[in-house]
Amino acid sequence: MTSDEKSDRILITSALPYLHGIPHLGNIITSVLPADVYYRFQRLKGKNALYICGSDSHGTMHEVEAEKKGMETEDLVYGNHEVVRELFKKLNLDFSYYDITDSEENRNITYRIFVALDENGYIKEKEMKLPYCRNCEQFLADRWIEGECPVCGGLARGDQCDDCSALLSPEEIIDPYCVHCGKRQIEFRKSKHLFFQLQEFEEWLRDWVKDKTGNKLTKSETYSWLDEGLDERCISRDSEWGFKIPKEGYEDKVFYVWFDAVIGYIGATVNWAKENDKDWEDWWFDRKTELVQFMGKDNIPFHTIIFPSMLKGTNENWNLADRIMAGGFLLSKDVKFSKSRGKGLNLESALEVRGSEYWRYVLMALYPRNSDMMFSWNTFIEKVNNELTDSFGNYIHRVLKFVADNFDGKLPEAELGPDDEEFLKSVRNKISEIEISIEKFKFKEALREIIKISSLGNQYFQEKKPWETIKSNREECERTLFACASTVKSLAILIEPFLPSVSEKIWGFLNLDGDVHREDWERAKKMDLTGVEIAEPKPMFEKIKRDEIPEFGAEGIEEGGENLISFDEFQEMDLRIGEIETVEPIEGSDKLYKLEIDLGEETKQSVAGLKGTYSPEELEGMEVPVLANLEPSELMGVESECMILAAVVDEKPVLLKPDKKVKAGAEIK
């Protein structure tokens, strides 16, 4: 069924955070936060949206941690659940329901799906070799065995490598040891277990998944799995913590954590429905419901391959995902943020540095849609100071402050002139671009366009000089302020999915009725701000100084030293030969040209300080080295999407050229 045939009902899920410690920023940036932004946006669009998430509470890691702390596993898990839930509230995550997978409702749905799969012949018994500690005299499930990953040499924990995320069997682990006792007295003994016949769904999956992925990363990772060929997957474990398996001969075993974790989306929906007197089956069986799922790239196969196969195998016509969106890893000096190993900056520590809105902005401005993203404190400071404070915050404050000081807070009504209409037309165009970007999960691009609206507003305000026209031409001043204040109202709505408390503050400054979190997105396009008395505005953001940032260890802290980059960092740079197609001077600048550069498969725009050194005639047709994957920026109101590399001699650029003709787009290594 196409999205046009869907109703206004949309179910949004985020990968369930595993309850081992405090969620780190790498987990936040690809799952719960983009899902929250998308949910808030759909609500503003008038959709009947439901946002479901919860704590992934089973698995041997919890038993390992509880044993270390001398606690009962259940006490540890539920204690962590409450801590995480409170932190998510501080981050302003607006879940419709936040559950825990260790619920009776999830147990019932898990049993229902397991029994159906078993009856349909998709569950098979198989004898397998499992690690057994001779010293502890017991089988070691999952995280009770650790060692060296055979793929990358990192830390392998049971069934997966913490460093490269490779899925493993315990027998593949190099030099394994028992987590209970720390000894390497490991041998492999035979034991009967249950296996889900995942390979039976391979052909169906290839057809089903082709239009379900929301980005290239999700698609490539999924087809990589399929191209390698699917194998049966064990669903049982020798463990105490988890749902006991309802099958004769297996009552002493529990379900492997991945099996009931993904079912947790359904269990949480059941609990939400009970508390809100709704029918949960409307969301999981009615074909008019659209299902959109968010996660990090390490969770892709569980959502694009395993979970849909489980539901398909029941023959119960469950709703399957319409779109699946995964983001890359958040890195810091080549270290993946890892909660299980305490790497990176966790949410609790982050919120001690700055409040939730600062983090919501920076993380979504860095959203790793198709590749991993590098985090640094310098980037954090730059995003907050230059974009959030100097552009967005400054525009709103200067406009509202001017109205408060010069019009007693009463926004004047005015008949707009051609210049004002042209400005507002540009704003509406940006709003349309923002809407399209969010629908395509391009959150970074959407935020960039929001900041561009504030930049356009600052430029318009500066050109109109209301501090002068209020004395010489009051009617023109009133037109300027009406247009600017109307865009401030628009920005309050546009920023709501990203920065909800900031949106609320702006709404309060404007003294507007209603709840901005339930506003109509279309109202952002209407310049209808009349009859309001503006309250005295206060600055919404504070700039950050480098010495205010506490040092959370090496990760993410940029010090001086040798200023070396790794080979992997160099490989992330998309360096190509580009051919300059067109050159235009930028009005008002003595140094800048706007260039269109052919990069082979695409053409990109660059703003370069070559004016005065090179003429347009010299530049057109020239082949130059280009950094093609530079984050776009704006200079003199013109977007620059890439950067030409040049030497600097006597403070003037000297362009570098290949010594023979090469094809545009040729890679530089």
Residue, then its C-alpha position, 0 to 999 in steps of 0.5 A: m500500500t502506498s503512503d497516499e493510501k494510508s490514513d492519518r495514523i502513523l506509528i513511530t518507533s525508536a530502537l529500544p535503548y539497552l539498559h546497561g548504563i546511561p545511554h550515550l550520545g551515539n545512541i541518542i543521535t540515531s534513535v530516540l532523538p530523530a524519532d522524537v523530531y519526526y513524531r513532533f513534526q507529524r503531529l504538527k502536520g495533523k497526523n494521528a501519530l504514536y511514538i513508542c519506545g522502551s527499555d530493552s531489559h533482558g540479556t546476560m549483560h544485566e546478569v553480569e553487571a548485577e553479579k558484579k554489584g551483588m544485586e538481584t538482576e531485576d532490581l538492577v534492571y528496573g533501577n536503570h529503567e527509572v534513571v533512563r526514563e528520567l534522563f529522557k524527560k530532561l532531553n524533552l523526548d515526548f514518547s506516547y508511551y515508554d515501556i520496558t520489555d520485561s512486561e506481562e504484555n510483552r511476554n504474552i505477545t512474545y509467546r503468541i509469536f513464538v507458538a505461531l512460528d513453531e506451529n508453522g514449522y519455522i522453529k527447529e531443534k538443533e544440537m550445538k556446541l556452547p562454551y562451558c566453564r570447567n571452573c564454574e561448571q556451567f554453560l556461558a550464555d552471551r556476555w558471560i564469555e569474552g575475548e578477541c574479535p576474529v574480524c577486527g581484533g577488538l573486544a568480542r562479547g558473546d555473540q557480537c563485537d563491541d568495536c566493529s559490531a560483527l555478529l559472531s558465534p562464541e566458537e569464533i572468539i579468540d582466546p576466550y575467558c569466563v566473565h564469572c571467574g576470569k579464567r580461560q578454562i573454556e571448552f565447548r559442549k553439546s546442548k540442544h537449542l531452538f533455531f528460527q529458520l530465517q533463511e526461509f524468508e530470504e527470497w521474500l525479504r529481497d522483494w519486500v525490503k526494496d522500497k522500505t529503506g529510508n536511506k542508502l545506509t539502511k539499504s546497503e547494510t540490508y543487502s549486504w546481509l542478504d547477499e551473504g546468505l541468511d542462516e538459521r538463528c538461535i533463539s534460546r539461551d541457558s540463562e535465568w533472566g528473561f522470558k522462559i520458553p513455553k515448550e516442553g524440554y526447554e522450560d529451563k531456558v529463556f528467549y535470546v534477548w533479540f527475540d523478545a526485544v523487537i516484539g517490545y514495540i508491540g507489547a508497549t503499544v498494548n500497554w499504551a492502548k490499555e491505559n488510553d482505552k484504545d484498540w492496539e490492533d488498529w496500529w498493528f493490523d490495520r493496513k491504513t497505519e503507516l509504520v516508521q522505525f528509527m535506529g542506529k546502523d548496528n540495529i539494521p538487520f534486526h529491523t529489516i530482516i529478522f523482525p519482519s521475518m518473524l511477523k511474516g512467519t506467523n501468517e497473522n498479517w501483522n503490519l510491517a514497516d513502511r520505512i526504516m531509517a538508520g543512522g551511522f555511528l557518532l565517533s570521537k577521535d575514531v572511537k565509536f560511542s559505546k555504552s557497554r564499554g563506557k566510551g564517549l559522552n553519556l547523556e547524564s554527563a552531557l546535560e551537566v554541560r548544557g541543557s537539553e536544547y543545546w544538545r538537541y540542536v547540535l546532535m540533529a545538526l550532526y545527524p549521521r544520515n548515511s555515514d559516521m559523524m565525528f563529534s568534537w567540542n570545537t564543533f559543539i561550541e561552533k554550532v551553539n555560538n555561531e548558529l544557535t546564538d548568533s543567527f537564530g537567537n539573535y534574530i528573534h531577540r533583536v526583532l522582539k526587543f525592538v517592538a517591545d522598546n519602540f511600539d510598547g510591545k504592540l505589534p503594528e499592522a501594516e500593508l506590505g510593500p514589494d520588498d517585504e513580500e519578496f522577503l516573505k516569499s523567500v521564507r515560505n520557500k524555505i519552509s517548503e524545503i524544510e518540510i520536504s527534508i524532514e519527510k526524507f529524514k534529512f534532519k541536518e538539512a532541515l535545521r540548516e534551512i531554519i537557520k537560513i531563515s534567521s539569516l535571511g531575517n537578519q539580513y532583511f532587518q539590517e538592510k531595512k534599518p528600522w532604527e532609522t526609519i522609525k524616525s524618518n518613515r514610520e510606516e516603512c518601519e512598521r512594515t519591516l517589523f510586521a514582516c520580521a515578527s511574522t517570521v519569528k512566529s513561523l520560526a516558533i513552529l518550525i523549530e518545535p520538532f527540534l527545540p520544543s522548549v525554545s519554541e514554547k518560549i518564543w510562543g510566550f514572548l509573542n503572547l499567542d494563544g494555544d499550545v505551540h506543540r499542537e499547532d498547525w504546521e501550515r500556520a508557519k507559512k501564513m504571515d498573520l501575526t496581528g493584534v498581539e502584545i509582545a512580552e519583554p523578550k529575554p536572551m534564549f541562549e548563552k555562548i559557550k567558552r572553551d574553558e567552560i567545557p569539563e574534560f570527560g577524558a580523551e574522547g571528544i576533547e581537542e587539545g593542541g599537541e601534534n594535531l595529527i589525523s588518522f588514516d581513517e579520518f583522511q579516508e573520510m574526505d571525498l577529494r576529487i578533481g572538479e572542472i569549473e563550469t561557470v563563474e559569477p562575482i558575488e555582489g557586495s564582495d571584493k573577494l568572492y566568486k560563486l562557482e559551479i563545479d562539475l564533479g563527475e556524477e554531480t555538480k556542486q556550488s562553491v563560494a571561493g575567495l579568488k576574485g582579484t587573483y583570477s578572472p572569470e575567464e581564467l577560471e572557467g574550464m580549469e581543473v582543480p582539486v575539490l573537497a566534495n563532502l564538506e558540510p555546506s555553509e553560507l557566505m554573503g547569503v550564497e550557499s557553498e557546498c564544496m571547497i577548492l584546495a589551493a596553496v597560499v603565497d603572500e596571502k594570495p591563493v594559488l590554484l593547484k592543477p593536475d599535470k595532464k587532462v583528467k576526467a571530472g570527478a576523478e578521485i584523489k587518494 
